[in-house]
Structures are given as structure tokens and as C-alpha cells.
């Protein structure tokens, strides 16, 4: 499967999970909920998706040659 697709789907999944968890924890203001979910998923993806991020960068570097 294409690494960019895997990474993007994983980021969207992390955002959805973060959104759902924050909503269940009581964060109900829509704008704050979206921003908080974006920040939480960004930090989580930095930690959890390093392998996928490396695969994307390798694929991009390969295509530029």
C-alpha cells in the first residue's frame, strides 16, 4: 500500500480517536474540541507514526531522483 495513504489514514484515525476521547471526557465546545483534538493527535502522531513518516519521506526522496 502507498505510504502516503497509510500515513494520512493513520493521522485521520488518530484525530478521530482524539476527538472522540476528548468529547467523552466532557469537552463540548466545537471549536475548542477540534483544536484540542488536532493538537493531541499531532503529538500522538509524532510519537506513534515515526515509522510511517520515514516511509513517506523515503518514498518522496525516491521519486525526486
Gaussian input, Z-matrix of N, CA and C with variables (Angstrom, degrees):
# hf/3-21g

backbone

0 1
 N
 C     1     B1
 C     2     B2     1     A1
 N     3     B3     2     A2     1     D1
 C     4     B4     3     A3     2     D2
 C     5     B5     4     A4     3     D3
 N     6     B6     5     A5     4     D4
 C     7     B7     6     A6     5     D5
 C     8     B8     7     A7     6     D6
 N     9     B9     8     A8     7     D7
 C    10    B10     9     A9     8     D8
 C    11    B11    10    A10     9     D9
 N    12    B12    11    A11    10    D10
 C    13    B13    12    A12    11    D11
 C    14    B14    13    A13    12    D12
 N    15    B15    14    A14    13    D13
 C    16    B16    15    A15    14    D14
 C    17    B17    16    A16    15    D15
 N    18    B18    17    A17    16    D16
 C    19    B19    18    A18    17    D17
 C    20    B20    19    A19    18    D18
 N    21    B21    20    A20    19    D19
 C    22    B22    21    A21    20    D20
 C    23    B23    22    A22    21    D21
 N    24    B24    23    A23    22    D22
 C    25    B25    24    A24    23    D23
 C    26    B26    25    A25    24    D24
 N    27    B27    26    A26    25    D25
 C    28    B28    27    A27    26    D26
 C    29    B29    28    A28    27    D27
 N    30    B30    29    A29    28    D28
 C    31    B31    30    A30    29    D29
 C    32    B32    31    A31    30    D30
 N    33    B33    32    A32    31    D31
 C    34    B34    33    A33    32    D32
 C    35    B35    34    A34    33    D33
 N    36    B36    35    A35    34    D34
 C    37    B37    36    A36    35    D35
 C    38    B38    37    A37    36    D36
 N    39    B39    38    A38    37    D37
 C    40    B40    39    A39    38    D38
 C    41    B41    40    A40    39    D39
 N    42    B42    41    A41    40    D40
 C    43    B43    42    A42    41    D41
 C    44    B44    43    A43    42    D42
 N    45    B45    44    A44    43    D43
 C    46    B46    45    A45    44    D44
 C    47    B47    46    A46    45    D45
 N    48    B48    47    A47    46    D46
 C    49    B49    48    A48    47    D47
 C    50    B50    49    A49    48    D48
 N    51    B51    50    A50    49    D49
 C    52    B52    51    A51    50    D50
 C    53    B53    52    A52    51    D51
 N    54    B54    53    A53    52    D52
 C    55    B55    54    A54    53    D53
 C    56    B56    55    A55    54    D54
 N    57    B57    56    A56    55    D55
 C    58    B58    57    A57    56    D56
 C    59    B59    58    A58    57    D57
 N    60    B60    59    A59    58    D58
 C    61    B61    60    A60    59    D59
 C    62    B62    61    A61    60    D60
 N    63    B63    62    A62    61    D61
 C    64    B64    63    A63    62    D62
 C    65    B65    64    A64    63    D63
 N    66    B66    65    A65    64    D64
 C    67    B67    66    A66    65    D65
 C    68    B68    67    A67    66    D66
 N    69    B69    68    A68    67    D67
 C    70    B70    69    A69    68    D68
 C    71    B71    70    A70    69    D69
 N    72    B72    71    A71    70    D70
 C    73    B73    72    A72    71    D71
 C    74    B74    73    A73    72    D72
 N    75    B75    74    A74    73    D73
 C    76    B76    75    A75    74    D74
 C    77    B77    76    A76    75    D75
 N    78    B78    77    A77    76    D76
 C    79    B79    78    A78    77    D77
 C    80    B80    79    A79    78    D78
 N    81    B81    80    A80    79    D79
 C    82    B82    81    A81    80    D80
 C    83    B83    82    A82    81    D81
 N    84    B84    83    A83    82    D82
 C    85    B85    84    A84    83    D83
 C    86    B86    85    A85    84    D84
 N    87    B87    86    A86    85    D85
 C    88    B88    87    A87    86    D86
 C    89    B89    88    A88    87    D87
 N    90    B90    89    A89    88    D88
 C    91    B91    90    A90    89    D89
 C    92    B92    91    A91    90    D90
 N    93    B93    92    A92    91    D91
 C    94    B94    93    A93    92    D92
 C    95    B95    94    A94    93    D93
 N    96    B96    95    A95    94    D94
 C    97    B97    96    A96    95    D95
 C    98    B98    97    A97    96    D96
 N    99    B99    98    A98    97    D97
 C   100   B100    99    A99    98    D98
 C   101   B101   100   A100    99    D99
 N   102   B102   101   A101   100   D100
 C   103   B103   102   A102   101   D101
 C   104   B104   103   A103   102   D102
 N   105   B105   104   A104   103   D103
 C   106   B106   105   A105   104   D104
 C   107   B107   106   A106   105   D105
 N   108   B108   107   A107   106   D106
 C   109   B109   108   A108   107   D107
 C   110   B110   109   A109   108   D108
 N   111   B111   110   A110   109   D109
 C   112   B112   111   A111   110   D110
 C   113   B113   112   A112   111   D111
 N   114   B114   113   A113   112   D112
 C   115   B115   114   A114   113   D113
 C   116   B116   115   A115   114   D114
 N   117   B117   116   A116   115   D115
 C   118   B118   117   A117   116   D116
 C   119   B119   118   A118   117   D117
 N   120   B120   119   A119   118   D118
 C   121   B121   120   A120   119   D119
 C   122   B122   121   A121   120   D120
 N   123   B123   122   A122   121   D121
 C   124   B124   123   A123   122   D122
 C   125   B125   124   A124   123   D123
 N   126   B126   125   A125   124   D124
 C   127   B127   126   A126   125   D125
 C   128   B128   127   A127   126   D126
 N   129   B129   128   A128   127   D127
 C   130   B130   129   A129   128   D128
 C   131   B131   130   A130   129   D129
 N   132   B132   131   A131   130   D130
 C   133   B133   132   A132   131   D131
 C   134   B134   133   A133   132   D132
 N   135   B135   134   A134   133   D133
 C   136   B136   135   A135   134   D134
 C   137   B137   136   A136   135   D135
 N   138   B138   137   A137   136   D136
 C   139   B139   138   A138   137   D137
 C   140   B140   139   A139   138   D138
 N   141   B141   140   A140   139   D139
 C   142   B142   141   A141   140   D140
 C   143   B143   142   A142   141   D141
 N   144   B144   143   A143   142   D142
 C   145   B145   144   A144   143   D143
 C   146   B146   145   A145   144   D144
 N   147   B147   146   A146   145   D145
 C   148   B148   147   A147   146   D146
 C   149   B149   148   A148   147   D147
 N   150   B150   149   A149   148   D148
 C   151   B151   150   A150   149   D149
 C   152   B152   151   A151   150   D150
 N   153   B153   152   A152   151   D151
 C   154   B154   153   A153   152   D152
 C   155   B155   154   A154   153   D153
 N   156   B156   155   A155   154   D154
 C   157   B157   156   A156   155   D155
 C   158   B158   157   A157   156   D156
 N   159   B159   158   A158   157   D157
 C   160   B160   159   A159   158   D158
 C   161   B161   160   A160   159   D159
 N   162   B162   161   A161   160   D160
 C   163   B163   162   A162   161   D161
 C   164   B164   163   A163   162   D162
 N   165   B165   164   A164   163   D163
 C   166   B166   165   A165   164   D164
 C   167   B167   166   A166   165   D165
 N   168   B168   167   A167   166   D166
 C   169   B169   168   A168   167   D167
 C   170   B170   169   A169   168   D168
 N   171   B171   170   A170   169   D169
 C   172   B172   171   A171   170   D170
 C   173   B173   172   A172   171   D171
 N   174   B174   173   A173   172   D172
 C   175   B175   174   A174   173   D173
 C   176   B176   175   A175   174   D174
 N   177   B177   176   A176   175   D175
 C   178   B178   177   A177   176   D176
 C   179   B179   178   A178   177   D177
 N   180   B180   179   A179   178   D178
 C   181   B181   180   A180   179   D179
 C   182   B182   181   A181   180   D180
 N   183   B183   182   A182   181   D181
 C   184   B184   183   A183   182   D182
 C   185   B185   184   A184   183   D183
 N   186   B186   185   A185   184   D184
 C   187   B187   186   A186   185   D185
 C   188   B188   187   A187   186   D186
 N   189   B189   188   A188   187   D187
 C   190   B190   189   A189   188   D188
 C   191   B191   190   A190   189   D189
 N   192   B192   191   A191   190   D190
 C   193   B193   192   A192   191   D191
 C   194   B194   193   A193   192   D192

   B1=1.4382
   B2=1.5305
   B3=1.2795
   B4=1.4560
   B5=1.5294
   B6=1.3289
   B7=1.4725
   B8=1.5309
   B9=1.3177
   B10=1.4630
   B11=1.5268
   B12=1.3134
   B13=1.4618
   B14=1.5292
   B15=1.3191
   B16=1.4719
   B17=1.5212
   B18=1.3262
   B19=1.4611
   B20=1.5300
   B21=1.3230
   B22=1.4616
   B23=1.5223
   B24=1.3205
   B25=1.4643
   B26=1.5298
   B27=1.3172
   B28=1.4625
   B29=1.5197
   B30=1.3314
   B31=1.4727
   B32=1.5242
   B33=1.3269
   B34=1.4732
   B35=1.5247
   B36=1.3258
   B37=1.4555
   B38=1.5163
   B39=1.3273
   B40=1.4609
   B41=1.5258
   B42=1.3248
   B43=1.4625
   B44=1.5305
   B45=1.3262
   B46=1.4663
   B47=1.5309
   B48=1.3173
   B49=1.4673
   B50=1.5280
   B51=1.3167
   B52=1.4611
   B53=1.5279
   B54=1.3133
   B55=1.4563
   B56=1.5327
   B57=1.3200
   B58=1.4598
   B59=1.5185
   B60=1.3208
   B61=1.4633
   B62=1.5230
   B63=1.3242
   B64=1.4625
   B65=1.5256
   B66=1.3170
   B67=1.4653
   B68=1.5274
   B69=1.3256
   B70=1.4664
   B71=1.5283
   B72=1.3233
   B73=1.4548
   B74=1.5276
   B75=1.3408
   B76=1.4556
   B77=1.5111
   B78=1.3212
   B79=1.4621
   B80=1.5212
   B81=1.3382
   B82=1.4697
   B83=1.5302
   B84=1.3156
   B85=1.4697
   B86=1.5315
   B87=1.3441
   B88=1.4683
   B89=1.5327
   B90=1.3218
   B91=1.4623
   B92=1.5231
   B93=1.3049
   B94=1.4646
   B95=1.5234
   B96=1.3223
   B97=1.4617
   B98=1.5225
   B99=1.3094
   B100=1.4687
   B101=1.5240
   B102=1.3340
   B103=1.4663
   B104=1.5286
   B105=1.3261
   B106=1.4642
   B107=1.5246
   B108=1.3210
   B109=1.4674
   B110=1.5245
   B111=1.3284
   B112=1.4612
   B113=1.5276
   B114=1.3299
   B115=1.4663
   B116=1.5250
   B117=1.3208
   B118=1.4650
   B119=1.5216
   B120=1.3235
   B121=1.4628
   B122=1.5293
   B123=1.3353
   B124=1.4563
   B125=1.5154
   B126=1.3226
   B127=1.4650
   B128=1.5293
   B129=1.3311
   B130=1.4688
   B131=1.5264
   B132=1.3250
   B133=1.4639
   B134=1.5235
   B135=1.3259
   B136=1.4610
   B137=1.5223
   B138=1.3180
   B139=1.4663
   B140=1.5281
   B141=1.3240
   B142=1.4584
   B143=1.5313
   B144=1.3212
   B145=1.4701
   B146=1.5216
   B147=1.3201
   B148=1.4655
   B149=1.5291
   B150=1.3192
   B151=1.4634
   B152=1.5380
   B153=1.3200
   B154=1.4599
   B155=1.5255
   B156=1.3316
   B157=1.4668
   B158=1.5303
   B159=1.3297
   B160=1.4628
   B161=1.5253
   B162=1.3355
   B163=1.4613
   B164=1.5220
   B165=1.3230
   B166=1.4674
   B167=1.5235
   B168=1.3268
   B169=1.4686
   B170=1.5273
   B171=1.3238
   B172=1.4653
   B173=1.5245
   B174=1.3206
   B175=1.4699
   B176=1.5254
   B177=1.3406
   B178=1.4597
   B179=1.5249
   B180=1.3130
   B181=1.4654
   B182=1.5190
   B183=1.3195
   B184=1.4567
   B185=1.5248
   B186=1.3401
   B187=1.4592
   B188=1.5279
   B189=1.3292
   B190=1.4612
   B191=1.5236
   B192=1.2930
   B193=1.4722
   B194=1.4906
   A1=109.01
   A2=117.14
   A3=123.01
   A4=110.36
   A5=117.98
   A6=121.40
   A7=113.98
   A8=117.41
   A9=119.94
   A10=110.06
   A11=116.58
   A12=120.43
   A13=110.58
   A14=116.92
   A15=121.16
   A16=110.23
   A17=116.75
   A18=120.70
   A19=111.08
   A20=116.86
   A21=120.84
   A22=111.31
   A23=116.86
   A24=120.50
   A25=111.19
   A26=116.50
   A27=120.63
   A28=110.96
   A29=117.40
   A30=120.77
   A31=110.47
   A32=116.36
   A33=119.21
   A34=111.22
   A35=116.55
   A36=120.31
   A37=112.10
   A38=116.78
   A39=120.27
   A40=111.27
   A41=116.79
   A42=120.02
   A43=110.51
   A44=116.64
   A45=120.30
   A46=111.16
   A47=116.91
   A48=120.77
   A49=110.13
   A50=117.15
   A51=121.11
   A52=110.74
   A53=116.33
   A54=121.84
   A55=110.31
   A56=115.85
   A57=120.38
   A58=112.98
   A59=116.94
   A60=120.31
   A61=111.79
   A62=116.63
   A63=119.51
   A64=111.35
   A65=116.54
   A66=120.14
   A67=110.32
   A68=116.26
   A69=119.99
   A70=112.16
   A71=116.50
   A72=120.51
   A73=112.63
   A74=116.63
   A75=120.00
   A76=116.50
   A77=118.08
   A78=120.33
   A79=108.12
   A80=116.33
   A81=120.24
   A82=114.13
   A83=118.94
   A84=121.41
   A85=108.52
   A86=118.07
   A87=120.92
   A88=115.10
   A89=117.69
   A90=119.60
   A91=111.28
   A92=116.72
   A93=120.69
   A94=110.18
   A95=117.03
   A96=121.48
   A97=111.05
   A98=117.20
   A99=121.21
   A100=110.89
   A101=116.62
   A102=120.31
   A103=110.39
   A104=117.15
   A105=120.65
   A106=110.80
   A107=117.64
   A108=120.99
   A109=110.55
   A110=116.83
   A111=120.87
   A112=110.61
   A113=116.56
   A114=120.67
   A115=111.77
   A116=117.30
   A117=121.16
   A118=110.37
   A119=116.87
   A120=119.19
   A121=111.29
   A122=117.56
   A123=120.45
   A124=111.88
   A125=116.31
   A126=120.38
   A127=110.34
   A128=116.06
   A129=119.89
   A130=110.86
   A131=117.57
   A132=119.46
   A133=111.23
   A134=117.29
   A135=120.09
   A136=110.42
   A137=115.91
   A138=120.84
   A139=111.51
   A140=116.57
   A141=121.08
   A142=115.26
   A143=117.50
   A144=119.47
   A145=113.91
   A146=117.30
   A147=119.18
   A148=111.92
   A149=117.27
   A150=120.68
   A151=110.61
   A152=116.42
   A153=120.23
   A154=111.61
   A155=117.00
   A156=121.49
   A157=110.00
   A158=116.99
   A159=120.45
   A160=111.50
   A161=116.47
   A162=120.19
   A163=111.09
   A164=116.98
   A165=120.50
   A166=110.31
   A167=116.74
   A168=118.89
   A169=111.26
   A170=118.30
   A171=120.93
   A172=110.53
   A173=115.94
   A174=120.06
   A175=111.45
   A176=116.41
   A177=120.47
   A178=109.75
   A179=117.58
   A180=120.94
   A181=110.92
   A182=117.06
   A183=121.61
   A184=111.28
   A185=117.00
   A186=120.85
   A187=112.89
   A188=117.97
   A189=120.23
   A190=112.18
   A191=118.42
   A192=120.96
   A193=112.32
   D1=147.68
   D2=-176.85
   D3=-65.25
   D4=127.99
   D5=-175.97
   D6=-59.37
   D7=-34.05
   D8=179.93
   D9=-66.06
   D10=-40.53
   D11=178.45
   D12=-64.45
   D13=-44.12
   D14=-179.85
   D15=-61.88
   D16=-45.49
   D17=-178.92
   D18=-64.77
   D19=-44.52
   D20=-179.60
   D21=-64.33
   D22=-43.85
   D23=178.34
   D24=-64.00
   D25=-37.56
   D26=178.00
   D27=-66.75
   D28=-41.19
   D29=177.74
   D30=-63.64
   D31=-43.33
   D32=178.65
   D33=-64.65
   D34=-38.15
   D35=177.28
   D36=-64.35
   D37=-43.03
   D38=177.08
   D39=-63.20
   D40=-38.77
   D41=177.22
   D42=-63.05
   D43=-44.47
   D44=-179.43
   D45=-63.67
   D46=-41.73
   D47=178.77
   D48=-65.60
   D49=-44.52
   D50=178.35
   D51=-61.40
   D52=-44.46
   D53=178.79
   D54=-58.66
   D55=-48.60
   D56=-179.26
   D57=-63.62
   D58=-43.63
   D59=179.85
   D60=-65.18
   D61=-43.65
   D62=178.64
   D63=-64.75
   D64=-36.66
   D65=177.01
   D66=-64.77
   D67=-43.74
   D68=179.29
   D69=-66.89
   D70=-27.46
   D71=178.47
   D72=-80.28
   D73=-2.39
   D74=172.84
   D75=109.62
   D76=2.71
   D77=177.90
   D78=-81.42
   D79=109.26
   D80=-172.75
   D81=-112.31
   D82=-17.40
   D83=179.57
   D84=-68.40
   D85=118.11
   D86=-171.06
   D87=-56.37
   D88=-48.00
   D89=-176.84
   D90=-66.69
   D91=-43.94
   D92=179.05
   D93=-65.66
   D94=-38.20
   D95=178.82
   D96=-62.41
   D97=-44.37
   D98=-179.46
   D99=-65.80
   D100=-44.83
   D101=-179.48
   D102=-65.21
   D103=-44.17
   D104=179.91
   D105=-64.14
   D106=-42.10
   D107=178.60
   D108=-64.09
   D109=-38.35
   D110=177.54
   D111=-62.59
   D112=-44.95
   D113=-179.67
   D114=-66.84
   D115=-45.07
   D116=-179.98
   D117=-63.44
   D118=-44.45
   D119=-179.18
   D120=-68.32
   D121=-31.31
   D122=176.89
   D123=-64.93
   D124=-44.92
   D125=177.88
   D126=-65.76
   D127=-43.36
   D128=179.87
   D129=-63.02
   D130=-40.38
   D131=-179.42
   D132=-68.78
   D133=-32.65
   D134=177.06
   D135=-61.32
   D136=-37.98
   D137=-178.70
   D138=-83.26
   D139=-46.19
   D140=-169.71
   D141=-87.88
   D142=-23.38
   D143=-172.54
   D144=-111.27
   D145=28.15
   D146=-178.44
   D147=-64.36
   D148=-36.75
   D149=179.77
   D150=-64.36
   D151=-44.48
   D152=178.97
   D153=-66.99
   D154=-38.03
   D155=178.92
   D156=-64.47
   D157=-40.06
   D158=177.03
   D159=-64.46
   D160=-38.00
   D161=178.33
   D162=-65.83
   D163=-38.41
   D164=178.04
   D165=-65.44
   D166=-45.78
   D167=-179.13
   D168=-65.75
   D169=-35.47
   D170=176.44
   D171=-65.49
   D172=-40.08
   D173=179.06
   D174=-65.31
   D175=-41.00
   D176=179.04
   D177=-66.68
   D178=-44.18
   D179=179.49
   D180=-62.63
   D181=-37.62
   D182=178.97
   D183=-65.62
   D184=-38.57
   D185=-178.36
   D186=-75.44
   D187=-19.83
   D188=-179.21
   D189=-82.50
   D190=-13.81
   D191=-179.33
   D192=-82.33

